[in-house]
Amino acid sequence: MAPSLPVALDAMGGDKAPAEIVAGAVEAAELHGIPVVLVGRPDDLAGLNTGDLEILAASEVIEMGDDGARAVRTKKDSSLVRAAEAVRDGKASAMVSAGNTGATAASALLRMGRLPGVSRPAIATPIPIPGSTPTLLLDAGANAECQPAWLGQFARMGSTLAVARYGIERPKVGLLSIGEEPAKGTSLTKEVYGLLSADPTIEFIGNVEGRDLLSEAVDVVITDGFTGNVALKTLEGSLRFMASQVFSALTATDEAAAVSGPLLDVLAPLAEKLDPETTGGALLVGVAGVCVIGHGSSSPRAIVNALKVAHEMAESDVPARIGAAVNAGSTEGS
Amino acid sequence: MAPSLPVALDAMGGDKAPAEIVAGAVEAAELHGIPVVLVGRPDDLAGLNTGDLEILAASEVIEMGDDGARAVRTKKDSSLVRAAEAVRDGKASAMVSAGNTGATAASALLRMGRLPGVSRPAIATPIPIPGSTPTLLLDAGANAECQPAWLGQFARMGSTLAVARYGIERPKVGLLSIGEEPAKGTSLTKEVYGLLSADPTIEFIGNVEGRDLLSEAVDVVITDGFTGNVALKTLEGSLRFMASQVFSALTATDEAAAVSGPLLDVLAPLAEKLDPETTGGALLVGVAGVCVIGHGSSSPRAIVNALKVAHEMAESDVPARIGAAVNAGSTEGS
């Protein structure tokens, strides 16, 4: 077997870039054998321990506040754009960034291109479920306004990813709405309900609600990028809020604080399971290559997990499988 | 001062109706001096302790699964419709139901009518914030698809309610979107952003995100009824999920269970503060009368709180204040 291509990591993206991003890369390479190429400004990387990692020089940086598509057009020598080009040019197997989400998606879309037959790529974000496989939510923000057929494709892409990433045999696909009945929701959800019901390639279980995102009853939740992003941030915010409230309660009284040790011991694994850092990040599905989008606050551990996911998804040829799923039974396609 | 009109309570609505609904009504009347009239099937109420409460007979019941508007048209002698008519006819000051939300809103809308100048009523749901006033989210589900001008009115109605219900002097109004920048979101949110920015009668603080729903940074969050309902159910589901995970963790090991007593003592008040039962329920704003929509799972305590809120909102003439706010500076209106 030929040695694997490296994963191109945007060393400049993320709240803790480049130091903690690079630390994660070195750990992934040295401890987990993941091949990685760092993409970034050589001057910024010079003072850091980059181990044996190759560096692909890029002179510009897309900032968190930059407009995604515009930044990709104007900063052609940015680490994000160069990482996407490395995948396009067959020099890297996948790209990973914890930087500007919109710019990451735009880099991948504009440099790698869409898979044939795909109308719009979508962000598939895993929601960790303790004791079970994560639930994939898509679109989590790539397309604020969607046409019904796009959501039909999101269902096939998400379903394929749930098989590839989590080994779920026949993922249960739900449509995010405001009631179980098919007639509940907007004109968009009602039309998508019809499309998903008629698609023999997926296991559609009907409408699901916001509260089902954290349940084991559904594996893939389909929605437009506006609703998906609002739901995801509401969920993350609520879990974080509750965690901080519980931890303050545990230290609120001397009596509670005195006995909180054993409790923190059991709560820590729970926090770990719910931590977005352990999920390995979101995937941009529908582009002609693997693109993993990490949380902006990614720590070295989050980067290790994101690199692992990127490597695995490239090794198991997920983009090709997604393309095949989207075009199955279609007379269009490439 | 003339004796207050009673609040009309749908005794048949809610998962625990009629027994626990009636128990809440009796408690509200006897312990808190809230005048209440029970609306429901005399046969179903006969075996219950209804104290000194007057009963307004209604022979039909709108079930949880019924379609809201259709049920109001076909079940003209239902407890919900009769409760709304009691308000319309000046026999009750307000209506309260823990039953079918859509049918409650439809009853109020079709029997009381809209306030002059109001395009669409909205459901304003309070989200409890420990240590602060609740955040009002509207629309939480009355209108799945909205026009920009409706959301402009929701902002004025929500702001007026936040003043009346929580005594907030100048409520901070945010627009739910997927980024702080005005250009983030859908064509709907972008247009509403412009409307709210130009409205001198409200304190618009810009876009807010899902994670801000539980923060003190915003008092009133404006969105369409689809997004609002998804966000609300996601938030409730996430808090409930986290609470159940924490409580299982507290009993997961013998060591944890042995010391969990003092922790449960400090966690209980937190659970209490976050419990939707303590908020008194959602208000349908924009109709010509007070309509409080309780949680389907309402306990007697939730009913007591809902009756208190309904009574207070009627006493302080909230519908008239909302109507005035919607029409302020307008050349239309009545």
Interface residues (C-beta under 8 A of the other chain):
Chain A: D67 P130 G141 A144 E145 L176 S177 I178 A183 K184 G185 T186 S187 T189 E209 G210 R211 D212 L213 L214 T223 G225 F226 T227 N229 V230 A231 L232 K233 T234 L235 E236 G237 S238 L239 R240 F241 M242 A243 Q245 V246 A249 L250 A252 T253 E255 A256 A258 V259 S260 P262 L263 D265 V266 L267 L270 L274
Chain B: D67 P130 G141 A144 E145 L176 S177 I178 A183 K184 G185 T186 S187 T189 E209 G210 R211 D212 L213 L214 T223 G225 F226 T227 N229 V230 A231 L232 K233 T234 L235 E236 G237 S238 L239 R240 F241 M242 A243 Q245 V246 A249 L250 A252 T253 E255 A256 A258 V259 S260 P262 L263 D265 V266 L267 L270 L274
